Amino acid sequence: MSETSLTDRTDQTDHTDDPDHPAEATGAAEATDQFLRHRELLFGVVYNVLGSVADTEDVLQETWLSWTARGGGDPLDGIVNPRAYLVRVAVNHALGRRAAISRRRESYVGPWLPEPLVERDENASAAADDPALRAESVSLALLVVLESLTPLERAVFVLHEVFGYPHTEIAGILDRTPAAVRQLARRARAHVHARRPLYRTHPRVRREATERFVRAALGGDIGELLEILAPDVTVWSDGGGHRKGSGPRPVRGREKVVRLLTGHVSRQGEGNLELHYRRVNGDEAAVLFQGEEPYAVMVMDLTPDGERISDVYIVTNPEKLTHVERAESEEG
């Protein structure tokens, strides 16, 4: 979704001549309208800077409190561009929260992966009413790469490469000079492109590869796994110390990955898991439920030719799956 479609709606209801709506109440109502109007954009920017749904919601709450506390009862007083002001406040709150996230990661058990954004059903019909899902703009694989940037580099990359903000506007958001922002942008872009070349697999190809991999993995089909996995495939399994089978570091190499997957399935038992295909951070993926509870989110990344799987990202940490719900069509 483009930035224009998110932010250029400026219609407002004018109550200034209504005796039942004094100026202060009118200002507060318009401020609320502005915040809700831009919430989708704010969620998308902050989530892509932080990689955490829970922290993003906290930052939006902080942004809302900062927004409503200003102006002596009228948050819009002196604000020419509410969208720009809200983005600036949200991004700076997000940058402040990065330090806390970094401290948590220092003591985190095993590989750390971003918190996945999971659509509610296979047809994505529910996503139309959920700003958190519509705001997603970056794949899980790219979010992993963004974790290696500095907080400022990541903010610049997200604002410029994902949401199309010009360097001059980013300079105002981050209180940096345009020259400094351009330098940050060059470093971030070079780093990202070196780790992840620019290509986009067709959704049909990704869906077919995902289904083929999941069938082979859950079915313990070693021959099929050896065929579909790239020789240097890497599995990143984020259990946060809460799930058995999540190792302390990523597992690299086709043979090691096959042993890991088949061993885990034999211990867990395929029949105990219920499989659903969903879109996760915009890509085709698999979501496993154990009873009513989400058990794992599995996202596959393909080689540039789309022929084999280069990376498998598995999030099993229950704390990162609290927002994953079964769709009504999946129940019963």
N, C-alpha and C positions, 0 to 999 in steps of 0.2 A: 504494500500500500504506500502511495507516495506521500511525501510530507505535505504537499499542497492539499490533498484530500483530507488530511487530518486536521489542518490548522487554519484554513482560509475561510471557514464559516464564521461570519462576524455578526449574524443576526442576533439582536437582543430585544427583550421586551422593555419598553420605557414606562416606568411607573412614576416618573418625577413629578407629574401633575396630579397624581392620585393622592387625596388626603389620607387614605388608609395605608399609604406606603411612604413613611417619612424618608428623608434622604439617606439616613444612616442604614435603615433596613434595606432600602433599595440598593445601596452600595454593596451590602453584604450578600444580597441575593445575586447580584450581577457577578460578584467575585466567585461565588459558588458555581454559577453557570460557567464562568471562564475556566475554572479548575476542572470541572467535569468534562468540558468540551475538549480540553487538551490532555486529559488523563491518559488516554491511549498512547499519545506521543511520549509523554513523560515516562510511562511504564517501559516502552520500548527502549528509550535511550538509557534509562537507569539499569534495566535488566542486562542489556548488552555491555554495560560498563562493569557490572558486578557479577553476573552469572549466577545469581541467586534470587529466586522468587520471593522468599521470606524477607531478605534484606531489601529487596526492591519495594515491597509493600511498606516496610518500616520507613524507607526514605521518602516515599510518597506521603506518608503520614506526617513526617517532619516538614516536608515542603508545604503541606496544607496548613500546618500550624504556623509556619513562618508567613505564609500568604495571608492568613486571616488575622494575624497579630499586628500587621503593619497598618499605617494610615489612620490611626486613631478612630477606628470604627468603620472606615471606608477603605478597604484594601486597594481599590482601584485609584485612589487619590494620587495623582502624579505619574501614573503608569500609562505610557503611550502605547506600548506593545505588551499586553499581558502574556502572550505566548513566550516571547523572548525572556521576559522576567522569570516566568515559571521554570523554563528550561535552565536558566542560569542558576536559580536556587536549587533545583533538583540535582543538577550535575555537581555542584559544589558540595551538597550533602552526600552525594554518592562518593565523591573523592575522599571525603572525610571518613566514610565507612570502610573504604578499601583497607585502611590500616588495621581495623578490627578483623576483617576477613583474613588478612595476611597473618595475623597472630593466631587465628584459629587453625590455619593451614599448617603452621609450624608444629603443632602437636597432633595433627590429623593422622589417623591410622590408615596406611595404604595410599594408593593413587587418589587424587582429588579430581572430580569431574564437576562441571557446572550442573546446576539443578535443572533438569529437563522441563521444557514446556510441552505438555501432552494434550493434543486435541481429544475431545470427549468421545468421539466415535469415528468410525471408518469413513463416513460420508462428510465429516467436518461440518455438519449442519449446525451443531451447537456452538461452533467457534464464532459464528456470525454475531452472537450476543455476548461474547467474552473479549473485552479489550486486551486482556493479558495474552490471549492466543493470537489475536489479529495483529498485535504489535510486534510479534516475533519477526526478526529480520535476519538473524545470523544462525547458521547451522551449528550443531553441537561441536562438530569437528573444528570449525573456525573459532568458536569460543575457547576451545582448549588452547589454540595457538595464541589467542589474545591474552591468555593468562601469563604469557612470558613477556608481555610489554610492561613498561612502567605505567602507573595509573594515568599520568598525563598523556602519554602516547596512546593508551587505549581510549581515553575520552576523545582525543582528537580523531583517531581512526573511526570510531563509532559515529561521531557527529558528521565527519566529512564523507567517509566512504559509504556508510550505511544510510544516513539520513540526508545527505547532500548539502550540509551547511557550508557556506563559503568560509575561507580562512579568516576573513575579516570579522565575520560574525562570531566565529569560535573564539577569536581573540578577546572579544567583549565578554563572552561567557566565562572564560578562564582567567580573565584579567592578565593576559599576556599580549605582547606585541604581535602583529601579523607575521613578522619575520620569524619570531620564535615558534609560532604555530606551524608555519610552513616547514620549519626544520623538524619539529616533532612529527609532522605528517610524513615527511620523507623517510625518517627513520622507521616509523611504524609500518609504512607500506612496504619498505624493503624487507623488513624482518618477516612480515606476514607472508609476502609472496615467496620468500626463500623457503619458508616452512610449508606453505600450502599454495601451489601454483593455481592460477585462476582457471577453473573449469567448472562446469555444472553438468552433472549426469542427468539424463532425461528421467523424469519421475517413473516412467514405465520400466526402464532398465533397473533403476534402484529398487523398485517394488519386487521385480522378478528375482533380483539377486538376494534381497532380504528374505523372501519366502524360501528360496532354495537353501540359503544358509541355515535358517531356523529349522527347516525340516531335517536337514542333515545333522545339525547339532543336537536337537532334542531326540532324534531317532538314533543317535550314535553311529551314523553312517560315515565311517572313517574314510572310505574311498571318495565319497562325494565331498567331504570337507577338504581333503588333500587337493581335489581338483579346483575347488572354488576359491581357496585361500591363496593369497600371494605368498611367495617364499619368505618374505620378510614381514609378514603380517604381525600386528601388535594388538594384544587384548589389554584394554584398560578396564579394570574391575574395581568400582568404587563401592565398598561396603561400609566404609567408615568404622570398621571394627565390630559391626553389628551382625554380619553375615559370615557363616563359614564358607570357605572356598574362595574368598577374596584375598589375594596375596598381598604382600607388602609392597610390591612394585609391578609395573607392567610386564607382561609375558610376551617375548618376541620370538619369532621363528615358527614356521608352519607346523613342524612336528610337535614342538612344545605346546603350541596352542591346541592342537588336536587332542593331545593327552589331557590338557586342562579341561576342555569342554566335555569330552566323553566321560572323564572321571567325575566331574560335577554332576552330570545328568544321571549317572549310575547311582550316585549317593542320594540325590534329591528325588529321583523317580519322575519320569515324564508325566505319568498319570496324575500326579499331584498338582500340576500346573495347568492353568487355562490360558490359552494364547489368543491375543487380539492384535490385529494390525492397526496402528494409528499413525498419524503424522506427529513427529516429535521435532520441535524447532524447525518446522517446515519440510522435513524430510520423511520419507517412508521409514517406518521402524516397527519394532515389535514390543508389546507390553504383556508381561506375564502376571497373572493373578494367582494367588494361593487362597482359595475361598473368596471372600469378599475383599481381601486386602491386596494391594499391589505388591508384587514380589520383585520385579525387575523391569527396567526399561533398557532395551537393546537397540543401539543405533550402529549401523554399518557404514563405513566410508569405503568408496571404491577407488581403484587405480584410475588414472586419467582416461584409459581406454574403456573403462566400464566393464572389463572382463572379469576381474577378480576383486576380492575384498582385501583392502590394505590395512584397515583398522576396525576394531570392534570395541565400542564403548558400552559398558554394562554398568548401570546404576542400580544398586540393590540397597543402599543405605536407606532405611525406612524414613529417616528424618528428611530426606530429599524427595520422598514420594508421597508426602502427606496430602498434596493437592491433586494427586492422580485418582480419578474416580471412575467407577464403572458407569458406562452409559446405560440409560433405561433399556435400550434395545438389547443389551448384553445380559440383563438380569433375568433371573427366573428360569 
